[in-house]
């Protein structure tokens, strides 16, 4: 008999802050655990412009994120592949990483968007072990 393992449902509230033009995930526990530096928490390669868009160019954004569909979500991020733009990461000063995942956001609050964004390996920390195929989000502020 074959057993099928199901990924756990992860739902969290996560905040982001923009400092000197660069977005960062607010994850003090990640830093305190010695898992990386602030440069690991940079939101770049489309994640930054997505945060600019959803926050209406403010310096803070707080999101409910989940691997499970929930009522009144504002957007769905669908994983489209593993990879990274090493030149861009090196240029902006992101921590050294070996990979990341690209996601496509078709809509935000029913407005057509068709935006690609990149999430670094810190995503595996947030979601406790991997890159979800689908991430549901809701903007909690603004």
C-alpha positions in Angstrom: 0.0 0.0 0.0 1.3 3.4 -1.0 0.9 6.3 1.4 0.5 9.8 0.0 2.0 12.6 2.1 0.1 15.8 2.0 1.9 19.1 2.5 0.9 20.8 5.8 -1.3 23.8 5.5 0.7 26.9 6.5 -1.1 30.2 7.2 0.9 33.2 8.6 0.9 37.0 8.8 4.0 38.4 7.4 5.1 42.1 7.2 7.5 43.8 4.8 9.3 47.1 5.2 11.0 49.3 2.6 14.3 50.9 3.7 16.3 53.1 1.4 14.3 51.9 -1.6 14.7 48.2 -0.8 11.9 45.9 0.5 12.7 43.4 3.3 10.7 40.7 4.9 10.3 41.3 8.6 11.6 38.0 10.0 13.5 38.7 13.3 13.3 35.0 14.3 15.2 34.0 11.1 18.0 36.5 12.0 18.0 35.6 15.7 18.3 31.9 14.8 21.5 32.7 12.8 19.9 31.4 9.6 21.1 34.3 7.5 21.6 38.1 7.4 19.4 41.0 6.5 20.5 40.6 2.9 18.8 37.2 2.8 15.5 39.0 3.5 15.6 41.3 0.5 12.6 41.3 -1.8 13.9 41.6 -5.3 13.3 40.5 -8.9 9.6 41.4 -9.2 8.8 40.9 -5.5 9.8 44.5 -4.8 7.6 45.9 -7.6 4.7 43.7 -6.5 5.0 45.1 -2.9 5.2 48.6 -4.4 2.0 47.9 -6.3 -0.1 46.3 -3.6 1.1 48.9 -0.9 0.3 51.8 -3.3 4.0 52.8 -3.0 4.0 52.9 0.8 6.9 51.7 2.9 5.1 48.9 4.7 2.8 46.0 3.8 1.4 43.3 5.9 0.0 40.1 4.3 -1.9 37.1 5.3 -0.2 34.3 3.4 -1.4 30.7 3.2 -0.9 27.5 1.3 -4.7 26.9 1.5 -7.3 28.9 -0.4 -9.3 31.2 1.9 -12.2 33.6 1.5 -11.4 37.1 0.4 -7.9 36.5 -0.7 -6.5 39.3 -2.9 -4.1 37.3 -5.1 -2.9 33.9 -5.9 0.8 33.2 -6.6 1.4 30.1 -8.8 4.8 28.6 -9.0 6.1 28.6 -12.5 9.7 27.4 -12.0 12.9 27.2 -10.0 15.8 29.6 -10.9 17.3 32.9 -10.3 18.8 36.0 -11.9 22.3 35.8 -10.4 23.5 39.0 -12.1 20.6 41.0 -10.6 21.0 39.4 -7.2 24.8 40.2 -7.2 24.2 43.8 -8.4 21.6 44.6 -5.7 23.6 42.9 -2.9 21.3 40.0 -2.1 22.8 37.2 0.0 24.4 34.4 -2.0 21.9 31.8 -2.9 21.9 28.8 -5.2 18.3 29.0 -6.3 14.8 30.5 -5.8 11.4 30.1 -7.3 9.4 32.2 -9.7 5.7 32.8 -9.3 3.1 34.3 -11.5 0.4 36.6 -10.1 -2.5 36.9 -12.6 -4.7 39.3 -10.6 -4.7 41.5 -7.5 -8.1 42.4 -6.1 -9.7 41.3 -9.4 -7.5 43.7 -11.4 -5.5 42.0 -14.2 -1.8 42.0 -13.3 0.1 39.1 -15.0 3.2 39.8 -12.9 6.2 37.5 -12.4 8.1 37.6 -9.1 11.0 35.7 -7.5 11.1 34.3 -4.0 14.4 33.4 -2.4 15.1 30.3 -0.2 13.8 32.1 2.9 10.4 31.1 1.5 11.3 27.6 2.6 11.8 28.9 6.2 8.5 30.7 6.1 6.6 27.7 4.7 8.4 25.2 6.9 10.2 23.2 4.3 9.5 24.0 0.7 8.2 26.2 -2.0 4.4 25.8 -2.2 2.9 25.3 -5.6 0.3 28.0 -4.8 0.4 30.8 -2.2 -2.8 32.8 -1.4 -2.4 36.3 -0.1 -4.5 39.1 1.4 -3.3 42.6 2.0 -4.1 43.4 5.7 -3.1 47.1 5.7 -3.4 50.1 3.3 
